[in-house]
Amino acid sequence: MDKQLNRLKVVLAEKNDSNKWLAEELGVSPTTVSKWVTNTCQPSMETFMKIAKLLEVDINDLLRFDELN
C-alpha cells in the first residue's frame, strides 16, 4: 500500500509556489523536491521545519500522521 506521508504537493499548490522555487530556497535540486512531493522519499525533520517556515505553515500541515497507523 502506497502511503502518502506528506502533503507537500498540496501545500505548494495552495500557496501557488513551485517545486523549482522550493528547491532554490532550500539549495537542493528540483529532482530532490520532486521526490518529496511524490513521496518517493522524505526530507529530514529539519528540512520539513525549514519548508514549513518558508511556506508559512505549521509543520503539522505538511505531515499526515493518520497514515502512519
mmCIF file as Biopython writes it, N, C-alpha, C and O atoms, coordinates in Angstrom:
data_model
#
loop_
_atom_site.group_PDB
_atom_site.id
_atom_site.type_symbol
_atom_site.label_atom_id
_atom_site.label_alt_id
_atom_site.label_comp_id
_atom_site.label_asym_id
_atom_site.label_entity_id
_atom_site.label_seq_id
_atom_site.pdbx_PDB_ins_code
_atom_site.Cartn_x
_atom_site.Cartn_y
_atom_site.Cartn_z
_atom_site.occupancy
_atom_site.B_iso_or_equiv
_atom_site.auth_seq_id
_atom_site.auth_asym_id
_atom_site.pdbx_PDB_model_num
ATOM 1   N N  . MET A ? 1  ? 0.833  -1.182 0.000  1.0 0.0 1  A 1 
ATOM 2   C CA . MET A ? 1  ? 0.000  0.000  0.000  1.0 0.0 1  A 1 
ATOM 3   C C  . MET A ? 1  ? 0.881  1.249  0.000  1.0 0.0 1  A 1 
ATOM 4   O O  . MET A ? 1  ? 1.758  1.390  0.852  1.0 0.0 1  A 1 
ATOM 5   N N  . ASP A ? 2  ? 0.656  2.134  -0.928 1.0 0.0 2  A 1 
ATOM 6   C CA . ASP A ? 2  ? 1.432  3.362  -1.043 1.0 0.0 2  A 1 
ATOM 7   C C  . ASP A ? 2  ? 0.902  4.388  -0.048 1.0 0.0 2  A 1 
ATOM 8   O O  . ASP A ? 2  ? -0.220 4.874  -0.188 1.0 0.0 2  A 1 
ATOM 9   N N  . LYS A ? 3  ? 1.707  4.713  0.949  1.0 0.0 3  A 1 
ATOM 10  C CA . LYS A ? 3  ? 1.278  5.674  1.967  1.0 0.0 3  A 1 
ATOM 11  C C  . LYS A ? 3  ? 1.812  7.055  1.640  1.0 0.0 3  A 1 
ATOM 12  O O  . LYS A ? 3  ? 3.013  7.245  1.453  1.0 0.0 3  A 1 
ATOM 13  N N  . GLN A ? 4  ? 0.911  8.007  1.575  1.0 0.0 4  A 1 
ATOM 14  C CA . GLN A ? 4  ? 1.266  9.394  1.333  1.0 0.0 4  A 1 
ATOM 15  C C  . GLN A ? 4  ? 1.584  10.038 2.678  1.0 0.0 4  A 1 
ATOM 16  O O  . GLN A ? 4  ? 0.673  10.442 3.401  1.0 0.0 4  A 1 
ATOM 17  N N  . LEU A ? 5  ? 2.856  10.135 3.018  1.0 0.0 5  A 1 
ATOM 18  C CA . LEU A ? 5  ? 3.245  10.605 4.339  1.0 0.0 5  A 1 
ATOM 19  C C  . LEU A ? 5  ? 3.343  12.117 4.453  1.0 0.0 5  A 1 
ATOM 20  O O  . LEU A ? 5  ? 3.346  12.657 5.560  1.0 0.0 5  A 1 
ATOM 21  N N  . ASN A ? 6  ? 3.422  12.803 3.325  1.0 0.0 6  A 1 
ATOM 22  C CA . ASN A ? 6  ? 3.467  14.254 3.426  1.0 0.0 6  A 1 
ATOM 23  C C  . ASN A ? 6  ? 2.482  14.893 2.458  1.0 0.0 6  A 1 
ATOM 24  O O  . ASN A ? 6  ? 2.054  14.279 1.481  1.0 0.0 6  A 1 
ATOM 25  N N  . ARG A ? 7  ? 2.141  16.116 2.750  1.0 0.0 7  A 1 
ATOM 26  C CA . ARG A ? 7  ? 1.183  16.881 1.960  1.0 0.0 7  A 1 
ATOM 27  C C  . ARG A ? 7  ? 1.874  18.027 1.225  1.0 0.0 7  A 1 
ATOM 28  O O  . ARG A ? 7  ? 1.240  19.025 0.884  1.0 0.0 7  A 1 
ATOM 29  N N  . LEU A ? 8  ? 3.148  17.882 0.988  1.0 0.0 8  A 1 
ATOM 30  C CA . LEU A ? 8  ? 3.930  18.967 0.408  1.0 0.0 8  A 1 
ATOM 31  C C  . LEU A ? 8  ? 3.371  19.423 -0.938 1.0 0.0 8  A 1 
ATOM 32  O O  . LEU A ? 8  ? 3.290  20.624 -1.196 1.0 0.0 8  A 1 
ATOM 33  N N  . LYS A ? 9  ? 2.993  18.497 -1.781 1.0 0.0 9  A 1 
ATOM 34  C CA . LYS A ? 9  ? 2.443  18.851 -3.096 1.0 0.0 9  A 1 
ATOM 35  C C  . LYS A ? 9  ? 1.187  19.708 -2.953 1.0 0.0 9  A 1 
ATOM 36  O O  . LYS A ? 9  ? 1.014  20.694 -3.670 1.0 0.0 9  A 1 
ATOM 37  N N  . VAL A ? 10 ? 0.323  19.328 -2.033 1.0 0.0 10 A 1 
ATOM 38  C CA . VAL A ? 10 ? -0.930 20.057 -1.809 1.0 0.0 10 A 1 
ATOM 39  C C  . VAL A ? 10 ? -0.655 21.459 -1.284 1.0 0.0 10 A 1 
ATOM 40  O O  . VAL A ? 10 ? -1.230 22.434 -1.766 1.0 0.0 10 A 1 
ATOM 41  N N  . VAL A ? 11 ? 0.222  21.555 -0.300 1.0 0.0 11 A 1 
ATOM 42  C CA . VAL A ? 11 ? 0.510  22.860 0.313  1.0 0.0 11 A 1 
ATOM 43  C C  . VAL A ? 11 ? 1.206  23.781 -0.684 1.0 0.0 11 A 1 
ATOM 44  O O  . VAL A ? 11 ? 0.904  24.973 -0.728 1.0 0.0 11 A 1 
ATOM 45  N N  . LEU A ? 12 ? 2.126  23.256 -1.479 1.0 0.0 12 A 1 
ATOM 46  C CA . LEU A ? 12 ? 2.763  24.080 -2.511 1.0 0.0 12 A 1 
ATOM 47  C C  . LEU A ? 12 ? 1.711  24.632 -3.469 1.0 0.0 12 A 1 
ATOM 48  O O  . LEU A ? 12 ? 1.758  25.807 -3.833 1.0 0.0 12 A 1 
ATOM 49  N N  . ALA A ? 13 ? 0.773  23.799 -3.872 1.0 0.0 13 A 1 
ATOM 50  C CA . ALA A ? 13 ? -0.284 24.245 -4.787 1.0 0.0 13 A 1 
ATOM 51  C C  . ALA A ? 13 ? -1.162 25.305 -4.127 1.0 0.0 13 A 1 
ATOM 52  O O  . ALA A ? 13 ? -1.523 26.298 -4.760 1.0 0.0 13 A 1 
ATOM 53  N N  . GLU A ? 14 ? -1.504 25.095 -2.859 1.0 0.0 14 A 1 
ATOM 54  C CA . GLU A ? 14 ? -2.334 26.061 -2.137 1.0 0.0 14 A 1 
ATOM 55  C C  . GLU A ? 14 ? -1.646 27.421 -2.030 1.0 0.0 14 A 1 
ATOM 56  O O  . GLU A ? 14 ? -2.301 28.462 -2.064 1.0 0.0 14 A 1 
ATOM 57  N N  . LYS A ? 15 ? -0.333 27.400 -1.901 1.0 0.0 15 A 1 
ATOM 58  C CA . LYS A ? 15 ? 0.446  28.635 -1.754 1.0 0.0 15 A 1 
ATOM 59  C C  . LYS A ? 15 ? 0.884  29.207 -3.107 1.0 0.0 15 A 1 
ATOM 60  O O  . LYS A ? 15 ? 1.531  30.253 -3.162 1.0 0.0 15 A 1 
ATOM 61  N N  . ASN A ? 16 ? 0.530  28.521 -4.188 1.0 0.0 16 A 1 
ATOM 62  C CA . ASN A ? 16 ? 0.938  28.931 -5.535 1.0 0.0 16 A 1 
ATOM 63  C C  . ASN A ? 16 ? 2.454  29.024 -5.673 1.0 0.0 16 A 1 
ATOM 64  O O  . ASN A ? 16 ? 2.977  29.914 -6.345 1.0 0.0 16 A 1 
ATOM 65  N N  . ASP A ? 17 ? 3.147  28.095 -5.029 1.0 0.0 17 A 1 
ATOM 66  C CA . ASP A ? 17 ? 4.600  28.011 -5.147 1.0 0.0 17 A 1 
ATOM 67  C C  . ASP A ? 17 ? 4.959  26.761 -5.939 1.0 0.0 17 A 1 
ATOM 68  O O  . ASP A ? 17 ? 4.184  25.806 -5.994 1.0 0.0 17 A 1 
ATOM 69  N N  . SER A ? 18 ? 6.123  26.775 -6.544 1.0 0.0 18 A 1 
ATOM 70  C CA . SER A ? 18 ? 6.548  25.659 -7.389 1.0 0.0 18 A 1 
ATOM 71  C C  . SER A ? 18 ? 7.634  24.823 -6.724 1.0 0.0 18 A 1 
ATOM 72  O O  . SER A ? 18 ? 8.279  25.249 -5.765 1.0 0.0 18 A 1 
ATOM 73  N N  . ASN A ? 19 ? 7.814  23.634 -7.258 1.0 0.0 19 A 1 
ATOM 74  C CA . ASN A ? 19 ? 8.911  22.776 -6.810 1.0 0.0 19 A 1 
ATOM 75  C C  . ASN A ? 19 ? 10.241 23.478 -7.031 1.0 0.0 19 A 1 
ATOM 76  O O  . ASN A ? 19 ? 11.137 23.420 -6.188 1.0 0.0 19 A 1 
ATOM 77  N N  . LYS A ? 20 ? 10.359 24.147 -8.183 1.0 0.0 20 A 1 
ATOM 78  C CA . LYS A ? 20 ? 11.603 24.848 -8.518 1.0 0.0 20 A 1 
ATOM 79  C C  . LYS A ? 20 ? 11.895 25.950 -7.500 1.0 0.0 20 A 1 
ATOM 80  O O  . LYS A ? 20 ? 13.034 26.098 -7.057 1.0 0.0 20 A 1 
ATOM 81  N N  . TRP A ? 21 ? 10.876 26.720 -7.128 1.0 0.0 21 A 1 
ATOM 82  C CA . TRP A ? 21 ? 11.054 27.775 -6.127 1.0 0.0 21 A 1 
ATOM 83  C C  . TRP A ? 21 ? 11.546 27.182 -4.813 1.0 0.0 21 A 1 
ATOM 84  O O  . TRP A ? 21 ? 12.495 27.689 -4.213 1.0 0.0 21 A 1 
ATOM 85  N N  . LEU A ? 22 ? 10.895 26.101 -4.365 1.0 0.0 22 A 1 
ATOM 86  C CA . LEU A ? 22 ? 11.282 25.478 -3.096 1.0 0.0 22 A 1 
ATOM 87  C C  . LEU A ? 22 ? 12.705 24.949 -3.167 1.0 0.0 22 A 1 
ATOM 88  O O  . LEU A ? 22 ? 13.475 25.107 -2.219 1.0 0.0 22 A 1 
ATOM 89  N N  . ALA A ? 23 ? 13.059 24.327 -4.274 1.0 0.0 23 A 1 
ATOM 90  C CA . ALA A ? 23 ? 14.426 23.815 -4.442 1.0 0.0 23 A 1 
ATOM 91  C C  . ALA A ? 23 ? 15.449 24.941 -4.336 1.0 0.0 23 A 1 
ATOM 92  O O  . ALA A ? 23 ? 16.476 24.794 -3.674 1.0 0.0 23 A 1 
ATOM 93  N N  . GLU A ? 24 ? 15.166 26.059 -4.988 1.0 0.0 24 A 1 
ATOM 94  C CA . GLU A ? 24 ? 16.088 27.201 -4.935 1.0 0.0 24 A 1 
ATOM 95  C C  . GLU A ? 24 ? 16.211 27.749 -3.522 1.0 0.0 24 A 1 
ATOM 96  O O  . GLU A ? 24 ? 17.311 28.071 -3.075 1.0 0.0 24 A 1 
ATOM 97  N N  . GLU A ? 25 ? 15.092 27.859 -2.817 1.0 0.0 25 A 1 
ATOM 98  C CA . GLU A ? 25 ? 15.108 28.390 -1.451 1.0 0.0 25 A 1 
ATOM 99  C C  . GLU A ? 25 ? 15.890 27.491 -0.494 1.0 0.0 25 A 1 
ATOM 100 O O  . GLU A ? 25 ? 16.546 27.980 0.425  1.0 0.0 25 A 1 
ATOM 101 N N  . LEU A ? 26 ? 15.818 26.173 -0.713 1.0 0.0 26 A 1 
ATOM 102 C CA . LEU A ? 26 ? 16.482 25.218 0.174  1.0 0.0 26 A 1 
ATOM 103 C C  . LEU A ? 26 ? 17.893 24.865 -0.275 1.0 0.0 26 A 1 
ATOM 104 O O  . LEU A ? 26 ? 18.649 24.247 0.475  1.0 0.0 26 A 1 
ATOM 105 N N  . GLY A ? 27 ? 18.251 25.257 -1.498 1.0 0.0 27 A 1 
ATOM 106 C CA . GLY A ? 27 ? 19.574 24.910 -2.014 1.0 0.0 27 A 1 
ATOM 107 C C  . GLY A ? 27 ? 19.705 23.435 -2.363 1.0 0.0 27 A 1 
ATOM 108 O O  . GLY A ? 27 ? 20.774 22.844 -2.208 1.0 0.0 27 A 1 
ATOM 109 N N  . VAL A ? 28 ? 18.600 22.839 -2.839 1.0 0.0 28 A 1 
ATOM 110 C CA . VAL A ? 28 ? 18.621 21.442 -3.271 1.0 0.0 28 A 1 
ATOM 111 C C  . VAL A ? 28 ? 18.185 21.389 -4.733 1.0 0.0 28 A 1 
ATOM 112 O O  . VAL A ? 28 ? 17.712 22.382 -5.287 1.0 0.0 28 A 1 
ATOM 113 N N  . SER A ? 29 ? 18.347 20.238 -5.339 1.0 0.0 29 A 1 
ATOM 114 C CA . SER A ? 29 ? 17.964 20.107 -6.746 1.0 0.0 29 A 1 
ATOM 115 C C  . SER A ? 29 ? 16.449 19.974 -6.891 1.0 0.0 29 A 1 
ATOM 116 O O  . SER A ? 29 ? 15.780 19.471 -5.989 1.0 0.0 29 A 1 
ATOM 117 N N  . PRO A ? 30 ? 15.914 20.419 -8.017 1.0 0.0 30 A 1 
ATOM 118 C CA . PRO A ? 30 ? 14.488 20.227 -8.278 1.0 0.0 30 A 1 
ATOM 119 C C  . PRO A ? 30 ? 14.088 18.751 -8.256 1.0 0.0 30 A 1 
ATOM 120 O O  . PRO A ? 30 ? 12.955 18.416 -7.910 1.0 0.0 30 A 1 
ATOM 121 N N  . THR A ? 31 ? 15.016 17.876 -8.623 1.0 0.0 31 A 1 
ATOM 122 C CA . THR A ? 31 ? 14.743 16.435 -8.584 1.0 0.0 31 A 1 
ATOM 123 C C  . THR A ? 31 ? 14.476 15.976 -7.161 1.0 0.0 31 A 1 
ATOM 124 O O  . THR A ? 31 ? 13.597 15.145 -6.930 1.0 0.0 31 A 1 
ATOM 125 N N  . THR A ? 32 ? 15.221 16.505 -6.214 1.0 0.0 32 A 1 
ATOM 126 C CA . THR A ? 32 ? 15.024 16.157 -4.813 1.0 0.0 32 A 1 
ATOM 127 C C  . THR A ? 32 ? 13.633 16.558 -4.354 1.0 0.0 32 A 1 
ATOM 128 O O  . THR A ? 32 ? 12.937 15.765 -3.720 1.0 0.0 32 A 1 
ATOM 129 N N  . VAL A ? 33 ? 13.221 17.781 -4.666 1.0 0.0 33 A 1 
ATOM 130 C CA . VAL A ? 33 ? 11.893 18.247 -4.283 1.0 0.0 33 A 1 
ATOM 131 C C  . VAL A ? 33 ? 10.824 17.398 -4.965 1.0 0.0 33 A 1 
ATOM 132 O O  . VAL A ? 33 ? 9.804  17.077 -4.355 1.0 0.0 33 A 1 
ATOM 133 N N  . SER A ? 34 ? 11.048 17.040 -6.207 1.0 0.0 34 A 1 
ATOM 134 C CA . SER A ? 34 ? 10.102 16.189 -6.926 1.0 0.0 34 A 1 
ATOM 135 C C  . SER A ? 34 ? 9.906  14.856 -6.205 1.0 0.0 34 A 1 
ATOM 136 O O  . SER A ? 34 ? 8.783  14.364 -6.102 1.0 0.0 34 A 1 
ATOM 137 N N  . LYS A ? 35 ? 10.989 14.279 -5.711 1.0 0.0 35 A 1 
ATOM 138 C CA . LYS A ? 35 ? 10.892 13.022 -4.967 1.0 0.0 35 A 1 
ATOM 139 C C  . LYS A ? 35 ? 10.100 13.208 -3.682 1.0 0.0 35 A 1 
ATOM 140 O O  . LYS A ? 35 ? 9.367  12.310 -3.269 1.0 0.0 35 A 1 
ATOM 141 N N  . TRP A ? 36 ? 10.240 14.367 -3.048 1.0 0.0 36 A 1 
ATOM 142 C CA . TRP A ? 36 ? 9.475  14.634 -1.823 1.0 0.0 36 A 1 
ATOM 143 C C  . TRP A ? 36 ? 7.988  14.759 -2.119 1.0 0.0 36 A 1 
ATOM 144 O O  . TRP A ? 36 ? 7.165  14.184 -1.407 1.0 0.0 36 A 1 
ATOM 145 N N  . VAL A ? 37 ? 7.634  15.502 -3.161 1.0 0.0 37 A 1 
ATOM 146 C CA . VAL A ? 37 ? 6.212  15.741 -3.431 1.0 0.0 37 A 1 
ATOM 147 C C  . VAL A ? 37 ? 5.505  14.499 -3.958 1.0 0.0 37 A 1 
ATOM 148 O O  . VAL A ? 37 ? 4.282  14.394 -3.863 1.0 0.0 37 A 1 
ATOM 149 N N  . THR A ? 38 ? 6.261  13.564 -4.510 1.0 0.0 38 A 1 
ATOM 150 C CA . THR A ? 38 ? 5.660  12.309 -4.969 1.0 0.0 38 A 1 
ATOM 151 C C  . THR A ? 38 ? 5.781  11.208 -3.923 1.0 0.0 38 A 1 
ATOM 152 O O  . THR A ? 38 ? 5.375  10.071 -4.164 1.0 0.0 38 A 1 
ATOM 153 N N  . ASN A ? 39 ? 6.336  11.542 -2.771 1.0 0.0 39 A 1 
ATOM 154 C CA . ASN A ? 39 ? 6.522  10.598 -1.672 1.0 0.0 39 A 1 
ATOM 155 C C  . ASN A ? 39 ? 7.430  9.430  -2.039 1.0 0.0 39 A 1 
ATOM 156 O O  . ASN A ? 39 ? 7.320  8.347  -1.466 1.0 0.0 39 A 1 
ATOM 157 N N  . THR A ? 40 ? 8.326  9.655  -2.998 1.0 0.0 40 A 1 
ATOM 158 C CA . THR A ? 40 ? 9.328  8.648  -3.335 1.0 0.0 40 A 1 
ATOM 159 C C  . THR A ? 40 ? 10.343 8.546  -2.206 1.0 0.0 40 A 1 
ATOM 160 O O  . THR A ? 40 ? 10.830 7.461  -1.884 1.0 0.0 40 A 1 
ATOM 161 N N  . CYS A ? 41 ? 10.654 9.695  -1.609 1.0 0.0 41 A 1 
ATOM 162 C CA . CYS A ? 41 ? 11.492 9.752  -0.417 1.0 0.0 41 A 1 
ATOM 163 C C  . CYS A ? 41 ? 11.007 10.923 0.424  1.0 0.0 41 A 1 
ATOM 164 O O  . CYS A ? 41 ? 10.209 11.739 -0.037 1.0 0.0 41 A 1 
ATOM 165 N N  . GLN A ? 42 ? 11.483 11.003 1.637  1.0 0.0 42 A 1 
ATOM 166 C CA . GLN A ? 42 ? 11.032 12.038 2.565  1.0 0.0 42 A 1 
ATOM 167 C C  . GLN A ? 42 ? 12.210 12.905 2.998  1.0 0.0 42 A 1 
ATOM 168 O O  . GLN A ? 42 ? 13.319 12.404 3.183  1.0 0.0 42 A 1 
ATOM 169 N N  . PRO A ? 43 ? 11.970 14.208 3.158  1.0 0.0 43 A 1 
ATOM 170 C CA . PRO A ? 43 ? 13.026 15.074 3.704  1.0 0.0 43 A 1 
ATOM 171 C C  . PRO A ? 43 ? 13.208 14.797 5.196  1.0 0.0 43 A 1 
ATOM 172 O O  . PRO A ? 43 ? 12.346 14.203 5.842  1.0 0.0 43 A 1 
ATOM 173 N N  . SER A ? 44 ? 14.325 15.231 5.715  1.0 0.0 44 A 1 
ATOM 174 C CA . SER A ? 44 ? 14.568 15.104 7.153  1.0 0.0 44 A 1 
ATOM 175 C C  . SER A ? 44 ? 13.599 16.005 7.913  1.0 0.0 44 A 1 
ATOM 176 O O  . SER A ? 44 ? 12.993 16.902 7.327  1.0 0.0 44 A 1 
ATOM 177 N N  . MET A ? 45 ? 13.453 15.772 9.200  1.0 0.0 45 A 1 
ATOM 178 C CA . MET A ? 45 ? 12.584 16.626 10.012 1.0 0.0 45 A 1 
ATOM 179 C C  . MET A ? 45 ? 13.108 18.059 10.029 1.0 0.0 45 A 1 
ATOM 180 O O  . MET A ? 45 ? 12.322 19.005 10.040 1.0 0.0 45 A 1 
ATOM 181 N N  . GLU A ? 46 ? 14.411 18.222 10.032 1.0 0.0 46 A 1 
ATOM 182 C CA . GLU A ? 46 ? 14.994 19.572 9.978  1.0 0.0 46 A 1 
ATOM 183 C C  . GLU A ? 46 ? 14.569 20.276 8.690  1.0 0.0 46 A 1 
ATOM 184 O O  . GLU A ? 46 ? 14.222 21.457 8.710  1.0 0.0 46 A 1 
ATOM 185 N N  . THR A ? 47 ? 14.595 19.558 7.584  1.0 0.0 47 A 1 
ATOM 186 C CA . THR A ? 47 ? 14.184 20.136 6.310  1.0 0.0 47 A 1 
ATOM 187 C C  . THR A ? 47 ? 12.690 20.420 6.304  1.0 0.0 47 A 1 
ATOM 188 O O  . THR A ? 47 ? 12.260 21.452 5.788  1.0 0.0 47 A 1 
ATOM 189 N N  . PHE A ? 48 ? 11.888 19.514 6.875  1.0 0.0 48 A 1 
ATOM 190 C CA . PHE A ? 48 ? 10.455 19.773 6.988  1.0 0.0 48 A 1 
ATOM 191 C C  . PHE A ? 48 ? 10.207 21.073 7.746  1.0 0.0 48 A 1 
ATOM 192 O O  . PHE A ? 48 ? 9.324  21.847 7.378  1.0 0.0 48 A 1 
ATOM 193 N N  . MET A ? 49 ? 10.983 21.317 8.803  1.0 0.0 49 A 1 
ATOM 194 C CA . MET A ? 49 ? 10.819 22.552 9.576  1.0 0.0 49 A 1 
ATOM 195 C C  . MET A ? 49 ? 11.172 23.776 8.726  1.0 0.0 49 A 1 
ATOM 196 O O  . MET A ? 49 ? 10.488 24.797 8.800  1.0 0.0 49 A 1 
ATOM 197 N N  . LYS A ? 50 ? 12.224 23.682 7.928  1.0 0.0 50 A 1 
ATOM 198 C CA . LYS A ? 50 ? 12.594 24.780 7.033  1.0 0.0 50 A 1 
ATOM 199 C C  . LYS A ? 50 ? 11.497 25.029 5.999  1.0 0.0 50 A 1 
ATOM 200 O O  . LYS A ? 50 ? 11.152 26.173 5.703  1.0 0.0 50 A 1 
ATOM 201 N N  . ILE A ? 51 ? 10.956 23.940 5.456  1.0 0.0 51 A 1 
ATOM 202 C CA . ILE A ? 51 ? 9.889  24.056 4.460  1.0 0.0 51 A 1 
ATOM 203 C C  . ILE A ? 51 ? 8.670  24.741 5.073  1.0 0.0 51 A 1 
ATOM 204 O O  . ILE A ? 51 ? 8.080  25.634 4.465  1.0 0.0 51 A 1 
ATOM 205 N N  . ALA A ? 52 ? 8.302  24.322 6.272  1.0 0.0 52 A 1 
ATOM 206 C CA . ALA A ? 52 ? 7.142  24.925 6.952  1.0 0.0 52 A 1 
ATOM 207 C C  . ALA A ? 52 ? 7.364  26.425 7.140  1.0 0.0 52 A 1 
ATOM 208 O O  . ALA A ? 52 ? 6.442  27.216 6.941  1.0 0.0 52 A 1 
ATOM 209 N N  . LYS A ? 53 ? 8.561  26.816 7.516  1.0 0.0 53 A 1 
ATOM 210 C CA . LYS A ? 53 ? 8.863  28.235 7.709  1.0 0.0 53 A 1 
ATOM 211 C C  . LYS A ? 53 ? 8.772  28.991 6.386  1.0 0.0 53 A 1 
ATOM 212 O O  . LYS A ? 53 ? 8.186  30.072 6.326  1.0 0.0 53 A 1 
ATOM 213 N N  . LEU A ? 54 ? 9.353  28.421 5.319  1.0 0.0 54 A 1 
ATOM 214 C CA . LEU A ? 54 ? 9.308  29.067 4.002  1.0 0.0 54 A 1 
ATOM 215 C C  . LEU A ? 54 ? 7.878  29.227 3.494  1.0 0.0 54 A 1 
ATOM 216 O O  . LEU A ? 54 ? 7.530  30.248 2.902  1.0 0.0 54 A 1 
ATOM 217 N N  . LEU A ? 55 ? 7.056  28.206 3.733  1.0 0.0 55 A 1 
ATOM 218 C CA . LEU A ? 55 ? 5.673  28.231 3.253  1.0 0.0 55 A 1 
ATOM 219 C C  . LEU A ? 55 ? 4.718  28.912 4.234  1.0 0.0 55 A 1 
ATOM 220 O O  . LEU A ? 55 ? 3.529  29.073 3.959  1.0 0.0 55 A 1 
ATOM 221 N N  . GLU A ? 56 ? 5.265  29.306 5.383  1.0 0.0 56 A 1 
ATOM 222 C CA . GLU A ? 56 ? 4.486  29.981 6.426  1.0 0.0 56 A 1 
ATOM 223 C C  . GLU A ? 56 ? 3.271  29.145 6.848  1.0 0.0 56 A 1 
ATOM 224 O O  . GLU A ? 56 ? 2.143  29.633 6.910  1.0 0.0 56 A 1 
ATOM 225 N N  . VAL A ? 57 ? 3.550  27.856 7.138  1.0 0.0 57 A 1 
ATOM 226 C CA . VAL A ? 57 ? 2.523  26.947 7.635  1.0 0.0 57 A 1 
ATOM 227 C C  . VAL A ? 57 ? 3.070  26.208 8.849  1.0 0.0 57 A 1 
ATOM 228 O O  . VAL A ? 57 ? 4.280  26.155 9.065  1.0 0.0 57 A 1 
ATOM 229 N N  . ASP A ? 58 ? 2.176  25.648 9.625  1.0 0.0 58 A 1 
ATOM 230 C CA . ASP A ? 58 ? 2.569  24.791 10.735 1.0 0.0 58 A 1 
ATOM 231 C C  . ASP A ? 58 ? 3.104  23.487 10.152 1.0 0.0 58 A 1 
ATOM 232 O O  . ASP A ? 58 ? 2.580  22.994 9.153  1.0 0.0 58 A 1 
ATOM 233 N N  . ILE A ? 59 ? 4.127  22.934 10.757 1.0 0.0 59 A 1 
ATOM 234 C CA . ILE A ? 59 ? 4.702  21.687 10.247 1.0 0.0 59 A 1 
ATOM 235 C C  . ILE A ? 59 ? 3.652  20.582 10.177 1.0 0.0 59 A 1 
ATOM 236 O O  . ILE A ? 59 ? 3.736  19.702 9.321  1.0 0.0 59 A 1 
ATOM 237 N N  . ASN A ? 60 ? 2.669  20.620 11.066 1.0 0.0 60 A 1 
ATOM 238 C CA . ASN A ? 60 ? 1.606  19.620 11.039 1.0 0.0 60 A 1 
ATOM 239 C C  . ASN A ? 60 ? 0.767  19.690 9.769  1.0 0.0 60 A 1 
ATOM 240 O O  . ASN A ? 60 ? 0.120  18.710 9.399  1.0 0.0 60 A 1 
ATOM 241 N N  . ASP A ? 61 ? 0.773  20.845 9.097  1.0 0.0 61 A 1 
ATOM 242 C CA . ASP A ? 61 ? 0.063  20.976 7.826  1.0 0.0 61 A 1 
ATOM 243 C C  . ASP A ? 61 ? 0.772  20.220 6.709  1.0 0.0 61 A 1 
ATOM 244 O O  . ASP A ? 61 ? 0.179  19.956 5.663  1.0 0.0 61 A 1 
ATOM 245 N N  . LEU A ? 62 ? 2.032  19.874 6.924  1.0 0.0 62 A 1 
ATOM 246 C CA . LEU A ? 62 ? 2.814  19.177 5.912  1.0 0.0 62 A 1 
ATOM 247 C C  . LEU A ? 62 ? 2.836  17.652 6.096  1.0 0.0 62 A 1 
ATOM 248 O O  . LEU A ? 62 ? 3.170  16.915 5.168  1.0 0.0 62 A 1 
ATOM 249 N N  . LEU A ? 63 ? 2.481  17.195 7.281  1.0 0.0 63 A 1 
ATOM 250 C CA . LEU A ? 63 ? 2.591  15.778 7.610  1.0 0.0 63 A 1 
ATOM 251 C C  . LEU A ? 63 ? 1.233  15.108 7.739  1.0 0.0 63 A 1 
ATOM 252 O O  . LEU A ? 63 ? 0.245  15.748 8.100  1.0 0.0 63 A 1 
ATOM 253 N N  . ARG A ? 64 ? 1.194  13.826 7.444  1.0 0.0 64 A 1 
ATOM 254 C CA . ARG A ? 64 ? -0.046 13.058 7.546  1.0 0.0 64 A 1 
ATOM 255 C C  . ARG A ? 64 ? 0.162  11.949 8.576  1.0 0.0 64 A 1 
ATOM 256 O O  . ARG A ? 64 ? 0.481  10.813 8.226  1.0 0.0 64 A 1 
ATOM 257 N N  . PHE A ? 65 ? -0.021 12.292 9.841  1.0 0.0 65 A 1 
ATOM 258 C CA . PHE A ? 65 ? 0.190  11.322 10.907 1.0 0.0 65 A 1 
ATOM 259 C C  . PHE A ? 65 ? -0.839 10.199 10.866 1.0 0.0 65 A 1 
ATOM 260 O O  . PHE A ? 65 ? -0.545 9.083  11.294 1.0 0.0 65 A 1 
ATOM 261 N N  . ASP A ? 66 ? -2.034 10.472 10.363 1.0 0.0 66 A 1 
ATOM 262 C CA . ASP A ? 66 ? -3.078 9.455  10.310 1.0 0.0 66 A 1 
ATOM 263 C C  . ASP A ? 66 ? -2.685 8.297  9.405  1.0 0.0 66 A 1 
ATOM 264 O O  . ASP A ? 66 ? -3.206 7.193  9.568  1.0 0.0 66 A 1 
ATOM 265 N N  . GLU A ? 67 ? -1.793 8.514  8.467  1.0 0.0 67 A 1 
ATOM 266 C CA . GLU A ? 67 ? -1.367 7.468  7.540  1.0 0.0 67 A 1 
ATOM 267 C C  . GLU A ? 67 ? -0.347 6.523  8.166  1.0 0.0 67 A 1 
ATOM 268 O O  . GLU A ? 67 ? -0.042 5.482  7.583  1.0 0.0 67 A 1 
ATOM 269 N N  . LEU A ? 68 ? 0.182  6.857  9.331  1.0 0.0 68 A 1 
ATOM 270 C CA . LEU A ? 68 ? 1.181  6.002  9.960  1.0 0.0 68 A 1 
ATOM 271 C C  . LEU A ? 68 ? 0.557  4.795  10.656 1.0 0.0 68 A 1 
ATOM 272 O O  . LEU A ? 68 ? 1.264  3.833  10.953 1.0 0.0 68 A 1 
ATOM 273 N N  . ASN A ? 69 ? -0.706 4.820  10.916 1.0 0.0 69 A 1 
ATOM 274 C CA . ASN A ? 69 ? -1.375 3.707  11.605 1.0 0.0 69 A 1 
ATOM 275 C C  . ASN A ? 69 ? -1.705 2.580  10.664 1.0 0.0 69 A 1 
ATOM 276 O O  . ASN A ? 69 ? -2.268 1.570  11.084 1.0 0.0 69 A 1 
#
